[in-house]
Amino acid sequence: MARAAKRQATVQDRFEGPNAHRIAKSEGLFQIGDDKQGGKTWTMMDSPLERLFAQNRLSKSEYDGLVKYRIHWFRAGLQPSLGSVDLNRVFASDPSNFSGMAKSEAQVFHRQKWREACELLGHRAGMIVDNVVCAEQSALMAGMCIGWKNRPQAEAAAIEMLRDSGYRLARHWGLI
């Protein structure tokens, strides 16, 4: 048993981070940190929001406002979940599930903050922010969702709306 534990520990200690294909896929947008235990932590910046910030298309305050928006959205429990269907109970309701309802006081708080932010942004800018920040779609796709047909104009319009929304959210939450 001691040999198995030792063998398992050595396999975990040999972890050296992502492979070369994963690093190439990130296009250099990652950070290497220290885990304070002699190892490294790799943070891949894959979401469109992090990529826009790394490309200097968003300022620090705009980025911080949008990140706080995402945190409230996530902690409110508004992210979609993967569920399965029980074919034996297709038409049966489950009143104990309270689907769509907040499950804790913390979720209620974060939903209130998220709704305040949605009212501040308005419908059109809110669609862009939700698509890019929460659903992690590209700025191009978000721009096309609001009606732009020309690819460069769609991306530019979405990024400009993201910058304005990030600035307004940062001011609203006192980050600047």
N, C-alpha and C positions, 0 to 999 in steps of 0.2 A: 504494500500500500504506500509506503514511503517512496519507493521507486516511481510509482505512478504519479504521485504528487510532485516529485522532483522533475519528472519528464514533462509534466504539464506546465510547470513554472518556466522551464527553459524554452518551451515553444512560445509562451506569451512574451518572454523577455526578448525574443529575436524579432519582434515586430519592428519594422524599420520605416513604416509610413506607407503612403500610397505608391503604387507601381508607376512605372514610367508612362504608361498609357493614360493613367488618371491625371498625372501632372501635365501631360501635353494637352489633355482635354480641357483643363482649367485655364489654359492660355496665360499662365504665369500669375493668375489672380488667386494667390493663397498666401497664408502667413504661417510661419513656423514659430512656435512659442515653446516655453519651458514648462513642464508639468510639475516642477519642483521636487521630482523624485528621480532625477537622473535621466529622464526621457524627454521626448519632444511631443508637442501637440501640433497637429496640422489642421488649420482652419481653411477650408475651401470656400471661396467667395463665389458661389454659383448662382445666387439669385440675381435677377436683373437689377434690383436695388443696389446690391453690393458692387456689381459690375459698373453701374453708372457712377457710383461714388469713386471707385478705383480709377475710372477714366476721367475724373475731375469734371464730370458733367453736372454734379450736384455739390453744393458747398457742405461744409460740416454741419451747419445749423439746419439746413434743409434735410440732410440725411438723418440727423437726430430726430427731427420732428416726424419724419416718415417711419422711422424705426419704432418710436413710441406708439404711433398709430397701430403698427403691426403687433406690438406687444399687447395693447389693449384688445385688439381683435382676437388674438390667439388665446389670451387668458380669459376672455369672455366665453370661450368654448364655441366660437362661431366657425371654426374651420370644419370642412366637411369630413365625415368619418366613413370608413369602409365598413359596411354592414352586410349581413347575409340575409337572405329571404328564407323564412320557414314556410315551405309550400303547404304544410298542414294547417297553417294559420293565416292564410292570405287575407281573409276578410275580418279577422279578429283584431280588435283593438287591445292595447295594453295600457290601461289607465295608470299603472304604477310607473311607467317609463317616463312620463311627462316630457315627451320629445319636444324639443324647442324651448323648454323652460330652463332657466338658470338653476344649476344644481347646488350652488353655495352662495354665501354673501359676497365672496370675492368675485364670483362671476357677475353678480348683479352690479357691483361697483365698476368693473371693467366694461360691462355693457353700457352703463350710463356714460362713462367717459368716451367710449367709441361712438355712441349716438350723438353726443355733443360735438365731436369732431366731424361727423357726417353732416350735421346741420351747418357747421361752420364752412365746410367745403362746398356744399351744394351738390346737385345731382350729377352734372357733367364732370366736374373735377373729381367727385367721389367715385365715379365709374373708372376713371383713369387710375386713381390711387388704389382702389380695390383690385383692379386687374393686374397692375404691376407689383404692388407691395404685398398683397395678400395671396392672390392666385399665382403670382410669379410668372406672368406672361411678359413677353417682350414689349418694349415701348412702341414698337411698330404695330404689333397686334392691337394694343390698347388704342392707339391713334386711329386705326382702321375701324375699331368698334364704335367710335363716336362720329364716323362718317367721312373721314379723309380717305381718298382713293389713291392719291399719289404717295408712294412709299416714303420718300424723303420728307415730305410735308407732314405725313402722319406721324412719323417718328419725332420730328422737331416739335410738332404741336403737343404730343404727349409729354415730352421731356420738359417743355416750357410749363405745362400745367402741373407736372410733378414738382418742379422747382417752386412755383407759386404756392402750391398746396403745402409743401414742406416748410416754406418760410412762414406761412400763416399758422400752421400747426405749432411750429417752434415758438412763435410769439404767443399763441394761445396758452401753451403750457409753461411759459416763462423760461424757455431754454436759451433765449437771447435777450 
